[in-house]
Amino acid sequence: YSVPQDSQGNYRERNNPYFLVKNIENSNPEITISSGFMYKKSSEVEISLKNKKFNIFTFENLAWAYNMNQDLDIIKEIKKNNFLEIYAINKYGRYAKDSYSLEGFDLAYNKIVQFCNK
């Protein structure tokens, strides 16, 4: 679980945004993102890393990868980077761009995988 170090945008107000990776026992990890507002219907959230971008689907106020393979691809890229940016559009057409530090991600991720797969 992480909150942004920096946020930009033209949104009027929103709840606290976050980025979450969860791993349920003997299952594959899953990414969940909230930008702190209701997303524009049928929109996507863009995850930008140093050399890669991923688009994930939204439903109401949360966003997820399209499938397990995309979750794994995103996590693989996150492990190679120091930060990521998330760009999203709310239901009024206003945007938010949040920047997250990935410092400590690899250690935390390995711990949840180890803990959840016991």
DAMO-V423727 format. One record per residue. N is the residue number from 1. RES is the residue in three letters. PHI is phi in degrees with one decimal (none if undefined). Layout:
n = [N | N]
res = [RES | RES]
phi = [PHI | PHI]
This chain:
n = [1 | 2 | 3 | 4 | 5 | 6 | 7 | 8 | 9 | 10 | 11 | 12 | 13 | 14 | 15 | 16 | 17 | 18 | 19 | 20 | 21 | 22 | 23 | 24 | 25 | 26 | 27 | 28 | 29 | 30 | 31 | 32 | 33 | 34 | 35 | 36 | 37 | 38 | 39 | 40 | 41 | 42 | 43 | 44 | 45 | 46 | 47 | 48 | 49 | 50 | 51 | 52 | 53 | 54 | 55 | 56 | 57 | 58 | 59 | 60 | 61 | 62 | 63 | 64 | 65 | 66 | 67 | 68 | 69 | 70 | 71 | 72 | 73 | 74 | 75 | 76 | 77 | 78 | 79 | 80 | 81 | 82 | 83 | 84 | 85 | 86 | 87 | 88 | 89 | 90 | 91 | 92 | 93 | 94 | 95 | 96 | 97 | 98 | 99 | 100 | 101 | 102 | 103 | 104 | 105 | 106 | 107 | 108 | 109 | 110 | 111 | 112 | 113 | 114 | 115 | 116 | 117 | 118]
res = [TYR | SER | VAL | PRO | GLN | ASP | SER | GLN | GLY | ASN | TYR | ARG | GLU | ARG | ASN | ASN | PRO | TYR | PHE | LEU | VAL | LYS | ASN | ILE | GLU | ASN | SER | ASN | PRO | GLU | ILE | THR | ILE | SER | SER | GLY | PHE | MET | TYR | LYS | LYS | SER | SER | GLU | VAL | GLU | ILE | SER | LEU | LYS | ASN | LYS | LYS | PHE | ASN | ILE | PHE | THR | PHE | GLU | ASN | LEU | ALA | TRP | ALA | TYR | ASN | MET | ASN | GLN | ASP | LEU | ASP | ILE | ILE | LYS | GLU | ILE | LYS | LYS | ASN | ASN | PHE | LEU | GLU | ILE | TYR | ALA | ILE | ASN | LYS | TYR | GLY | ARG | TYR | ALA | LYS | ASP | SER | TYR | SER | LEU | GLU | GLY | PHE | ASP | LEU | ALA | TYR | ASN | LYS | ILE | VAL | GLN | PHE | CYS | ASN | LYS]
phi = [none | -146.9 | -113.8 | -67.9 | -84.1 | -147.1 | -135.7 | -133.2 | 149.3 | -115.3 | -69.9 | -85.5 | -156.7 | -164.8 | -79.0 | -71.2 | -77.2 | -157.3 | -127.2 | -135.1 | -120.4 | -122.1 | -138.3 | -91.8 | -38.6 | 52.6 | -128.7 | -87.8 | -67.3 | -135.6 | -94.0 | -132.3 | -128.3 | -127.2 | -92.8 | 85.5 | -152.1 | -74.9 | -76.6 | -61.1 | -57.8 | 62.1 | -94.2 | -124.5 | -100.7 | -102.0 | -104.0 | -112.8 | -114.6 | -48.1 | -121.3 | -140.2 | -129.9 | -131.4 | -110.4 | -123.3 | -87.3 | -116.4 | -148.9 | 56.6 | -114.6 | -129.7 | -136.6 | -139.8 | -66.2 | -70.3 | -161.3 | -59.8 | -64.0 | -67.7 | -54.3 | -64.6 | -64.3 | -63.7 | -62.5 | -57.7 | -71.5 | -58.7 | -63.2 | -92.0 | -122.3 | -98.9 | -154.1 | -140.9 | -121.4 | -123.1 | -116.4 | -144.5 | -116.7 | -86.9 | -65.2 | -98.1 | 86.1 | -91.2 | -114.5 | -137.7 | -126.9 | -113.0 | -111.5 | -119.1 | -79.7 | -108.3 | -61.5 | 86.1 | -60.3 | -58.3 | -62.7 | -63.5 | -62.2 | -61.7 | -66.6 | -67.1 | -64.8 | -62.2 | -66.3 | -77.3 | -100.7 | -82.2]
